[in-house]
Amino acid sequence: MGHRMTETSPAYQTFTDTGKSVESNGIKVGLVCPYNIFLGGGVQEVVAALQRGLTDSGHVAKIITPLPWGNYINTPSDVIFLGTAASLKSPFHTTAQVSVSLKVDEIDDMLEREQFDILHFHEPWVPIMSRQLLSRSASYNVATFHAKLPETIMSRTIERVITPYTKSILRYLTALIAVSEPAADYVRSLSDKHVAIIPNGIDLKRYKMVKPKPTSRKTILYIGRLEKRKGLKYLLKAFGRLADSQKDIRLIIAGDGPDRAKHEEYAKTHHIKGVSFVGYVSEKQKLALLRKADLFCSPAAYGESFGIVLLEAMATGTVIVAGNNSGYASVLTGRGALSLVNPKDIPEFARRLDLLLRDYELRKVWRNWASSYVRQFDYPKVVAQHEAVYKKVLLG
């Protein structure tokens, strides 16, 4: 299936918000995101960044996403709403707004109108959008697998349920991508097709290494969803051990989620001093918090395939302590492995926090490693890797 682009293919035409015609001889790509693109999240950030990067490189890239709740009268010109979204809770204790309803006529009309060279499906095993689009697509179909299934009895049960669905979509896919080796494990168990590893990225121009400054009070920062798999309860316990004897430390918890009230109650009933829950923060606020923090901690015990926020901390020079799940371990390699700890081992967790908070020589070594290592994840480099996959697919 699909149509092949040649050197004599006509230019694609789209229109800016001012109505001015814009022509490009690049590839026309539809980036399929099954989640509410405006709600935020790792997959959404990757899709939005890839759309910008491809556009900057002279291609035509549009995001295909379900219509979220609310009224979106001024739809961005690079976004196509298809079907509707509803809030669902996954078996992995996380929530998201995902596509729940699509009409066949709506799909056919959109595909006929847009004439994409490539449809790039992100997290294609998430029902319902990807399966319905794939079955009607006349484009080349590329898929990126972002998630890592946790290695638990529950996840193995879920895997048995979703495997037939995932197998049914693999036959439609021309090329497979995963954001890390752990994220590739599941699809490799179902297909002999090559899986290209293309990591998530960040825009390094937005970040600046902050020189360490002596402070009277040390700050540990958590940013993320407040849900079970993120392991915040382990951080509260480890921080509590430190706070009992050290009065010059504090813990800032940024983010929201279903477990917020439970974590706040735990901190209160266990008399853990120096903990602040600041709720959801904007991108600007997140950057400000990272620059001021002495240590960033993400204690996720499972369910992580990568960890964009780890890159963001590296780019600002903020030293990290992170859970030793396979996704984080695929990012924190070399000297970065100093950051990895079993979050369930509370005594060791507390010692690692203390070590990387106060050992200035070790912190210097870590920061030097991070400043060099993080450069490979700059968006232009990541986008170029996607372009290479697209061109390989189009050339056959």
Residue pairs with C-beta under 8 A, 6 or more apart in sequence:
1 137
1 138
1 139
1 140
1 141
1 172
2 117
2 137
2 138
2 139
2 140
2 141
2 174
3 117
3 138
3 139
4 394
4 396
5 27
5 117
5 394
9 25
11 23
11 24
11 25
12 23
12 24
12 25
12 26
12 28
12 60
13 21
13 22
13 23
14 21
14 22
14 24
14 60
14 77
15 21
15 22
15 77
16 22
16 77
17 77
24 58
24 59
24 60
25 58
26 54
26 57
26 58
26 59
26 60
27 54
27 59
27 60
27 117
27 118
27 387
27 390
27 391
27 394
28 59
28 60
28 61
28 114
28 115
28 116
28 117
28 118
29 54
29 59
29 60
29 61
29 62
29 116
29 117
29 118
29 119
29 120
29 390
30 61
30 62
30 64
30 80
30 114
30 116
30 118
30 119
30 120
30 139
31 47
31 50
31 51
31 61
31 62
31 63
31 64
31 120
31 122
32 64
32 65
32 119
32 120
32 121
32 122
32 124
32 129
32 130
32 133
33 43
33 44
33 47
33 63
33 64
33 65
33 122
34 65
34 66
34 98
34 99
34 122
34 123
34 126
34 127
34 129
34 130
35 41
35 43
35 44
35 65
35 66
35 85
35 96
35 97
35 98
35 123
35 126
36 44
36 65
36 66
36 68
36 85
36 96
36 97
36 98
37 44
37 47
37 48
37 63
37 65
37 68
37 79
38 44
38 68
39 68
39 96
39 97
41 96
42 146
42 200
42 306
42 308
43 122
43 123
43 146
45 200
45 308
46 122
46 144
46 146
46 179
46 200
46 201
46 308
47 63
47 122
48 63
49 201
49 203
49 379
50 61
50 120
50 382
50 383
50 386
51 61
51 62
51 63
51 78
52 379
53 379
53 380
53 382
53 383
53 386
54 61
54 383
54 386
54 387
55 61
55 78
56 383
57 383
57 387
59 387
61 78
62 78
62 79
62 80
62 114
63 78
63 79
63 80
64 80
64 82
64 110
64 119
64 129
64 133
65 79
65 80
65 81
65 82
65 85
65 99
66 81
66 82
66 83
66 84
66 85
66 97
66 98
66 99
66 100
66 129
67 81
67 82
67 83
67 84
67 85
68 85
68 97
69 85
69 97
72 81
75 81
80 110
80 114
82 99
82 102
82 106
82 107
82 110
82 129
82 133
83 99
83 100
83 101
83 102
83 103
83 106
83 128
83 129
84 99
84 100
84 101
85 97
85 98
85 99
85 100
86 97
86 98
86 100
87 95
87 96
87 97
88 95
88 96
88 97
88 98
88 100
89 95
90 96
91 154
91 155
91 158
92 150
92 155
92 158
92 229
92 303
93 227
93 228
93 229
93 258
94 225
94 227
94 229
94 303
95 227
95 257
95 258
98 126
98 127
99 126
99 127
99 128
99 129
100 128
101 128
102 128
102 129
102 132
102 133
104 132
104 136
107 132
107 133
107 136
108 136
111 133
111 136
111 137
111 138
111 139
116 139
117 139
117 140
117 390
117 394
118 139
118 140
118 141
118 142
118 390
118 393
118 394
119 133
119 134
119 137
119 139
119 140
119 141
119 142
120 142
120 143
120 144
120 386
120 390
121 130
121 133
121 134
121 141
121 142
121 143
121 144
121 173
122 143
122 144
122 146
123 130
123 144
123 145
123 146
123 147
124 130
124 131
124 134
124 143
124 145
124 166
124 169
124 173
125 145
125 162
125 165
125 166
125 169
127 165
130 143
130 169
131 165
131 168
131 169
134 141
134 169
134 172
134 173
135 172
137 172
140 174
140 175
140 393
140 394
141 172
141 173
141 174
141 175
142 173
142 174
142 175
142 176
142 177
142 389
142 390
142 393
143 169
143 173
143 175
143 176
143 177
144 177
144 178
144 179
144 198
145 176
145 177
145 178
145 179
145 183
145 184
145 186
145 187
145 195
146 178
146 179
146 183
146 305
146 306
147 183
147 303
147 305
148 180
148 182
148 183
148 185
148 186
148 303
148 304
148 305
148 325
148 326
148 327
149 155
149 158
149 159
149 185
149 186
149 303
150 229
150 302
150 303
151 302
152 302
159 186
163 190
166 186
166 187
166 190
167 190
170 187
170 190
170 191
170 193
173 193
174 393
175 193
175 194
175 196
175 389
175 392
175 393
176 187
176 191
176 193
176 194
176 195
176 196
177 195
177 196
177 197
177 198
177 386
177 389
178 184
178 187
178 195
178 196
178 197
178 198
178 305
179 197
179 198
179 199
179 200
179 305
179 306
180 197
180 199
180 305
180 306
180 327
180 330
180 331
181 197
181 326
181 330
182 305
182 326
182 327
182 330
183 305
183 306
183 327
184 195
184 197
187 195
188 195
196 385
196 389
198 382
198 385
198 386
198 389
199 306
199 331
199 376
199 377
199 382
200 306
200 308
200 311
200 377
200 382
201 311
201 377
201 378
201 379
201 381
201 382
201 383
202 308
202 311
202 312
202 315
202 374
202 377
202 378
202 379
203 378
203 379
204 315
204 374
204 375
204 377
204 378
204 379
206 287
207 287
207 312
207 315
207 316
208 316
209 315
209 316
209 317
209 367
209 371
210 291
210 316
210 317
210 318
211 317
212 317
212 360
212 363
212 367
215 294
216 248
217 248
217 249
217 250
218 248
218 249
218 250
218 294
218 295
218 357
218 358
219 249
219 250
219 251
219 252
219 292
219 293
219 294
219 295
220 239
220 249
220 250
220 251
220 252
220 293
220 294
220 295
220 296
220 297
220 353
220 357
221 251
221 252
221 254
221 289
221 290
221 293
221 295
221 296
221 297
221 318
222 232
222 235
222 251
222 252
222 253
222 254
222 255
222 296
222 297
222 298
222 299
223 254
223 255
223 281
223 286
223 289
223 290
223 296
223 298
223 309
224 230
224 232
224 254
224 255
224 298
224 300
224 309
225 255
225 256
225 257
226 232
226 253
226 255
226 256
226 257
226 258
226 259
226 260
226 263
227 257
227 258
227 259
228 259
229 300
229 301
229 302
229 303
229 304
230 257
230 298
230 299
230 300
231 299
231 300
231 301
231 323
231 343
232 253
232 259
232 263
232 299
233 263
233 266
234 299
234 301
234 323
234 343
234 344
234 346
234 349
235 251
235 297
235 299
235 343
235 349
236 251
236 263
236 266
236 267
236 270
236 272
236 275
237 346
237 349
238 299
238 343
238 346
238 349
238 350
238 353
239 249
239 251
239 272
239 274
239 275
239 350
239 353
240 270
240 272
241 346
241 347
241 350
242 249
242 350
242 353
242 354
243 249
243 251
243 272
243 273
243 274
246 354
249 274
249 357
250 274
250 275
250 276
251 274
251 275
251 276
252 276
252 278
252 289
252 293
253 263
253 275
253 276
253 277
253 278
254 278
254 279
254 280
254 281
254 285
254 286
254 289
255 279
255 280
255 281
256 279
256 280
260 277
260 279
263 277
264 277
266 272
267 275
267 277
281 289
286 312
287 312
287 316
290 296
290 312
290 313
290 316
290 318
291 316
291 318
293 318
294 318
294 319
294 357
295 318
295 319
295 320
295 321
295 353
295 356
295 357
296 309
296 313
296 318
296 319
296 320
296 321
297 320
297 321
297 322
297 353
298 307
298 309
298 310
298 320
298 321
298 322
298 323
298 328
299 321
299 322
299 323
299 343
299 349
300 307
300 322
300 323
300 325
300 328
300 343
301 323
301 325
301 343
301 344
302 325
303 325
303 327
304 323
304 325
304 326
304 327
304 328
305 327
305 330
306 327
306 330
306 331
307 322
307 327
307 328
307 331
310 320
310 322
310 328
310 331
310 332
311 331
311 374
311 377
313 319
313 320
314 320
314 370
314 371
314 373
314 374
315 374
317 367
317 370
317 371
319 339
319 356
319 357
319 363
319 366
319 367
320 332
320 336
320 339
320 356
320 366
321 339
321 341
321 349
321 352
321 353
321 356
322 328
322 332
322 339
322 340
322 341
323 340
323 341
323 342
323 343
324 340
324 341
324 342
324 343
328 340
329 337
329 340
332 339
332 340
333 373
334 369
334 373
335 365
335 366
335 369
336 366
336 369
336 370
336 373
338 356
338 362
338 366
339 356
339 366
341 348
341 349
341 352
342 348
342 349
343 349
355 362
356 362
356 363
356 366
